[in-house]
């Protein structure tokens, strides 16, 4: 079981400033990247000295994930259902300087009431990813109807207008929102993760000659991840095998669907939920992120980089992260090109070593809590104390 025992980042204290964080559920950072983002933000804000309260529907302070937040010094009041969530926001928001609202459907449920009861409290909208972009891409390959995408776009753009600031994880999404809703304050705070102990890093711990696994990491309540695994096994993996590379393909993540059971064989392991990512990356030669659809930026790439494990991905997977093809990532969209990248990275230890080091350096300088947390602190501080 994930324990929540993690190091706290430290910034200049903002003692006395109160922040309310509202999300659709307790963060389960060992299960999905969105939760890991929320958890990282909470770590950053408490490390900066903010007085932080977290609320979500149907939340008990006795839940292990709630206790993990309490261990950080975060208040987690009990919320029994959706109506209680509005009551909790109504009670807590007037005492707070800033409220962070995650995900459009949740933000839409509480924002009007929040404005009524706490007109001076500043609001930050955090979409996690732009749902309408992801839904439109799903529709383009026949996985979703176009109507929900249009409705979601209208909702998300309206929330950007109504919030005092919006925070996204992708530069592409920042540009999209700034063009669609001129004059609004939109910021990019990249996906941030803790730095694993140096001994867990791929390039200093286990040499490439002892690494064989091709890893896909993802939460499978998220449809792009399910689609990616099936597409990779059907279209890319046979080409890798035909080239003579028989490294094991490992599918790791919470909530693997029943359809994955048909994929399991001697060279395909459906590992399921892995609470400690170090266990996945300990034998990983590379991560693959063969996403055909999606939005935002991808936590699985940041996690892989944090362990110094190189990544092969599509342009959708790399979108908005500022990655450089051939330097810290290998990018291709067609099955033949993706397979060629995988084969090269499997066979060439020098290329692997160079990309491992580049991936880790990109993580250290752009995606670690230490490198990127100050930007979130600055955004929240600027709204909490505009005269500062």
N, C-alpha and C positions, 0 to 999 in steps of 0.2 A: 504493500500500500504506500502511495506517495505521502510523505510526511510533512512537506512544506518547510523543511529545515534548509533555508538558503541564506546566503550572505545578503546583507543590506547595502545598497549603494548609499553614499553620503554626499550631501550637497550643503550649501549655506542654509542654515535653518530658517524656516518660515513659521516660527512658533506663533500660535494664536490664530492662524488662518485656517478656516474649516472648509473641507471639501467633502461633498457627497457624491458617491459613485453609484450609478444605477445601471444594472445590466439585466439580461433576460434570465440568468441563472447564476448560481455560485460558480466561480472559476474552477474548472477541473483541468489544470494545465498539463496533466499527464495524458489527457484524452483528446484535446483539440487545440489548434493553433490560436483560435480566437480567444479562448480562455487563457492561454499562455500570455497573450498580449495584455489582457486585462490584469492578470497577475503581475506582469512586469511593471505596468503603470502604477499599480498599488504599491509595489516595492519602491519605485522611484519617488512617489509622493510622500510616503511615510519616511523614507530616507532623507527627504528634504525638510522634514519637520512639520508638514501639514497634519492637522487633526482630521483623520479620514474616517468616514462611515461608509459602509457598503450595504446596499439593499438590492434584493432581487425577489421575484415571486416565489412563494413557497419555500422560504429559507428558514432553517432552524440553526441557532447558534451552536447546537450540539453536533451538527454534521461535521465529519472530519475535515472537509474542505473549508468550512466556516472556522473551525478551530485553527486551521493553518493561517487564516487571515488574522485571527485574534492574536496569534503568536507574533505577528508583525506590529501589533498595537492598533489594529483596525477594529472599530466597533461594528458588530454584525447583529442588528436587531432581528427578532423573529418576525417573519411575514408569512401569513398563512395562505393567502391567495391573491389573485390579481387586484381585487378591490382593496385589500389591505396594503398593496404596494402603493396605490394612489394615496391612501391615508398616511402611509409612512413618509412619502415624499412631501405631502402637505404639512406634516408635523416637523420634518427635519430641514427642509429647504430654506425656510426663513432664517434659520440659525447659521446657514452656510454662506460662504463668500462665493463659491463656485460649485456648480453641479456638472458632472460628466455623465452624459447620456449615451449609452452604447446601443447600436443597431437601430435601424429605422422603425420597425414595428413597435419596439419598446418605447423609443423616444416619442413617437406619435401618441402613445397612450397617456403619457404623463406631462408633456410639455405645456399644454394649455393651462392645466390646473396649477402647474408650477409657477407660471407667469402670474396667475391670479393671486397666489398666496405669498409669492416672494419676488416682487417686481424688481427689486434691486440686486437680486442674486444673478450672477452671470452664468450662462449656459454654454457648454462645449458639447457639440454633437460629434460622436465618433462612429462612423458607419461600419467600422471593421474592414469590410470591403464594400464597394458600391454594388448592392444587390442587383440593381437593374442592369448593370453591365454583364454580370454573370448570367442572369436570366435570359438576356438577349442572345448571348452566345449559346446557351443551352437550346434556345428556340431555333437557332441557325442550324443545329445538327439534329433537330427533331426531338429533343428531350423535354421541351417546354412550349407552351402556347405563347404567342407574342403579347397577348393582352396583359398578363400579369407584369411583364417587363415594363410596359408603358405606364401602368398604374404605379409601379414601384419607383420609376424614374420621377414621376410627378411628386410622389411623397418625399423622396430623398432630397430633391431640389428645394421643396418647400421647407423642409427641416433645416437645410443649409441657410436659407433666407431668415428663418426665425431664430436661429441660434446666434449667440454673440461671436462664436468662432467654431470652425470645423477642423478636425484633425483626421487625416487619412495616412495610410502607410505607403502610398505609392505616388511618385511624382507625376505619373500619367493621370491618376485620378485627381490630383491637385489641379493640373492644367485643365482637365475636363470640367471641373466644378467652377474654376475661375472664369472659364469661357461661358458656361451655361448660366451662372449667377454672378454677373459682374458686380464688383464693389463689396463682396463679402470677404471675410477673413478666413482663408483656407490655408492650413499649415500641413506640411508633411513631417511626421515623426516616424522614422523607419521602425520596422519590427525589431524589437530589442530582446536580447536573451542574456542570461548569466554566462560568464566565462567559465567553462569547465576547468578543473584542475589540470595543470600542464601535463601530468602523467597520463591523462586520458586522450590527449591529442594524437591524431593518427600519425603525423609526420615525426613524432618523437617517441612514440610508444611501441607500435607494431609496424615493422617495415612492410612496404608494398608486397614483397615476395611472400608474405604470410597472410595476405588479404585476398579474399575470394568472393565476398558477397556483393551482389548488386541489390541495393536496398531501395524500396519505396516506403516512405513514411507518411501517414495521413490518418485523419479521423474520418470514418466512413459514414457518418451521418451527413457528410458533405458530398453531394452528388458528383462534382468534378473529380473527386478522388476515386470513386467507384468506376466512373467512366475511364479514367486514366489507366487503372490496373487492367481492365478488360481489353482496352485498345492495345496496351503494351504487349500483353501476352499473345494477342491475336496477330498483331502486325509487326512488332519490332523484335520480340524475343526469338521467333523462328529465324530471322535474318542473322541475329547474333549467333545462334546455334549453328547455322549453315556456314558461318565464317570460322567455326572451330573453337568458339569460346563457350565453355560449359559451366561458367561460374554460377553459383546458386542465386536465384532471384528470391529475395526475402520481402514479403509484404507485411509490414508492421503497422499497427494502429488499432484504435478502439472501435468496436462496432462493425467488424468485418461482416458483410452480408452473406447469406446462405449461398449466393451465386459463386462466391470464391471457393467453396468446397470442391467444385469441379476443376479448379485450377491446380490444386495441390498435387504434386508428384515428386519424384526423387530430386529434381532440380528446381522446384518451386515450393517454397515454404511459406504458408500463411501463418505467421507467428502470432497475429492478434495483438492484444494490448500488451505493451511493454512499458512498465512504469518508469524505468531508468533508461534513458536513451543511450547512455554509455554502453549498455549491453548490446544494443543494436549496432552501434558504430565500432565496437571493438574489433570486429572482423570484416568491416565493410571496405571494399575496394572503392566503391563510389555510391552515390545516391543518384537515382533517376527520378525526374519530375516530368513525366510525359503528358502534361495537361493539354487537352484540346480546348477546354473551357475553363473559365474562372475569372476572378477579378482581384483587385488589391495586389499585394505582394505575398510571397509564400514563406510561411514560418518554417516549413520543412527545409528550405534552402538555407535559411539562417542557422537552423539547428545543425545541419550537416557541416556548414562552414565553421561553426564553433568548435567542432571536433577535428577540423582539418581534413574532412573527407570531401573530395572533389565531386562536382555535380554536373550531370548531363541533363539538359532540360529543353523544353520548347520555348518559343518566343512568348507564349502566354505565361509560362512559368516564370520567365525572367523579367516580364514586363514591370516597369516602374521601379526597379531596384537599382538602377545605375550600374549593372554588371557589364563586364566587357568580354565578349565572346573570344575565346582563345587565351584569355588571361586568367580570370578567376572562375570561369564557367565555360562549358561547351554547349552551344545552342544549335538546334535544328528542328524542323517541323515534319519533314517527310521520314517515313520509316527507314528507308535505306540510309539516309544521312545520320539519323539517330543511332542506328546500329553501328555505323562506321565509327562514330565517336566512342561508343561503348567498347568496341573491339580495340581501338587504339589505346584507350585508357586502361584496358585490362592487360595489354601486352607490353606497354612501354613504361618501365619503372621511372625513367628520367622525366617523362611527361607527367606521370602521376605525382612525383615528388614536387615538381615545379608548381603544379596546379594545387596540390595540397597546401603548400606554403602560401600561395597567393590567396586561396580561399580563406585560410585562417587570418591573414593580414587584413583582408576586406572585412571579415567579422570584427576583428579587434578595433579597427579604426572607424567603422560605421554602424555596426549592429550590436555591439556590446552595451550593457547597461551603462558602463563607465563613459563610453564615447557619445552616446545619444541621449541619455537621460536628462541632461541639463536643458535640452530644447523643450521637453515637456514641462519641466519645472518653470522655465521662463514664460511659456504660454500661460500656464495656470497662475503664476505669480503676477503677470501683467494684468490679468483680469481681476484677481483677488485684491490687488492693491495698485490701481491704475496711476496713482500719484507717486509711486515709488521711484 
